[in-house]
Amino acid sequence: MTSKQKATAKVRSLDSADAQFAAAKGLVARLRASAASLDAEESELLYRVSTRPPTAEKTGRVAKLLGDEAPGEDDPPDGIRARLKAIAAERVDVRAALEIATQRLQSARFGASRVICGEVAPAYGEAVKALAAALLAAHDAHEGLLSIVAALNREDVAWTGALAPMQAHAIFGHNGSRLAGWLREAAGSGFIKSSEIPKELRA
């Protein structure tokens, strides 16, 4: 792989990778929409209750005095209150269902993620190998720069006023310690061979 080539991989969406995830995601979306609908209806009913003109409430006792039948729970003006009670009960059920559906969605996410990771693993591995090769080449170039700096310092040359100090210790670490750690991790994960790491970077 040349320096201009790049490892590429098409990463599919979780929905397209696993039908179970897509179904779980759809269920969560529907339940959230139901919860939002209940909230909106409740807000509207509470507004109606707070803004309607005050009227004498026909309770069961009042109906008895009037010689009328006792009002049912759904009769005005108690119909709104009955619906508010129903909404509260429905909300409890929707929230419980949403919690379970969300847990199922998270489980399905891991399954779909395994499918996608398996698909992109070759390209991912190639990208890590390419990065390792580029870092090693950069390390060699840095060592060349450090050797010049060391020679200037040995001769007690006042060079920093004429030449901008460009040592890349912040990138590679002193004695390549940062690069060495990254390379060891790459080797430990199986992306490169330990033998590919220069001896000075293996400690």
N, C-alpha and C positions, 0 to 999 in steps of 0.2 A: 504494500500500500504506500503510495507516494504521499508527500507532504500536502499535496493539494486534494487528495482523495479523502472522502469522509465516509465513515460507516453510517448508513442510514437504516431506519426501520420504521415501518408504518405501525403506529400504536393504535389499535382499535379501541372503540369505546367499550365500557363494561357492558352496556346494553347489548351490543352486537356479539360480544364474546360468550354470553351466557343467557339463555332464555329465562332461567330461574331468577337471575338478577333483574332482568327487564320486568318480569311480572311483579317481583317484590317492590321495585321502584314505582311501578304504576299504582300498586295498592297503597303505598305510603302517600303518594300524591293525591289519590282519591280521598283518603282519610283526612289528610290535612285540609283539603277543600271542604269536606263535610264539617270539620271543626270551625273553619272560617265562616261557613254559611250559618252555623248555629250562633256564633258570636255576633254576626251581623243582624240576624233575626232578633236575638235577645236585646241588642242595643236599640233596635227599632221599637220593640215592644215596651221597653223601659221608658223610651222617649214619649211614647203614646200615653203611658200611664202618668208620667210627670206633667204632661201638657194638657190632658183632657180636663174639661170643666168639672169642678166638684159636684157630685150628685149624691143623694142619699143612697146608701148601699142596701140593697134588698137581701138581707140575710135570712136565714131560716126563721129566726124569731120574728123579724119584721113581716115575713110572708104569712106567718101564723096569725099575727094581729090583723093582717089585711084579709085573712080568709083565703089566701092563695096557696098553691102548692109550693113546697120548699124548692128553691132554685137549685138546678143541677150545677155541677162544677164548671161546665162549659157554657152556662148561660151568662149573658152580659150582666153586670160588668166583670164577672169573675172569669170569663173565657180567657182573657189575657193572662191572668194569674195562673190559670191551669196550664196554659202553653208555656209559661216561664218555668213552671215546675217540671214539665215534660222535657224542656230544653236542658235543664240542669241534669236530669237523669240520662238523657241522650249523650250529653257531654262526657259524663263519667264513662259510659260505654265506649265512646269514640276515642277517648284518651287512652283507655286500656288497650283497645285494639291497635291504636297507633303505636303504643310502646312495644307491643309484641311484633307488629309489622316492621318497625324500625330495627329491632333485633334480628329479624329474619333477613332484612336488607343488608345488614352488616355482615352476617354470615355468608350470604350470597356474594357479597363484594370480594371476600377473600378467595372464593372459588373462581370467580371470573378473573380476578387478578392473577391467579396461578396460570390460567390459560394464556393470558396476554404475555406474562413474563416468559413463559415457555416459547412463545412465538418470537419475541425480540431478543432472547438470550444470545443467539449467534452474533447479531449485529452489535449488541452491547459488549460482548467479549472482544470483538474486533476493535471496537472503539477504545476499550481499556488498553489493549495491546499497542494500538497506535499511539495513545497518550504516553505509555511507558517508554516507547522508543523515542518519542519526541523529547521527553523529559531527560532521558539518558544522554541524548545528543546535546541538549541544552546544558546538562551538567558538565559534559566534556568541554563545551565552549566556556563555561564559567570557570572551570579549572584553569583554562588557558589564560583567562583574564587575571585570575588570582596569582598565577605564576609571574605575570608581568608586574603586578602590584608588589609582590614579594621582592622582586629584583630591584625595583625602584626604592623600596624601603631599605633594603640591604645596603644600597649605595647612599642612603641618607639624602635622597633627592627630594626637594620640596616640590612635589608634583601636583598636589591637590589644588593649587592655585591656577595651574595651566591645564590640568586634565580633571574633568568632573569625575568624582568617585562613583563608579557604577557597579560595585560589588553587589551581588544579588542575594545576600545572606537572608533577607526577609523572605525570599522565595524558597531557596534551597536549605536554609538553616546553616549554622556554622558546621563545617566539615560534612555538609550534605545531610545533616540529621533529619530534616523534614522530608527530604526526598527519600531517604533510607526507610523511614517509617511508612511512607506511602507504598513504596515498592514491596516491602515485607507484607503489607496487607494485601496487595494485589497478588502476590505469590501464594499467600495463605488461602486466598479465595479461589485459587486455581486459574487465574487469568494469565499469569506468566510463570515461567519456571524460576526457581530460586537460583539456578545456575546462571541465569541471564543477568542477575544483579552483580555489579562489580564488587570485588572483594572489599574494597574500602567502604562500601555502603551496606555490607551485610552485618556488621557488628551492631 
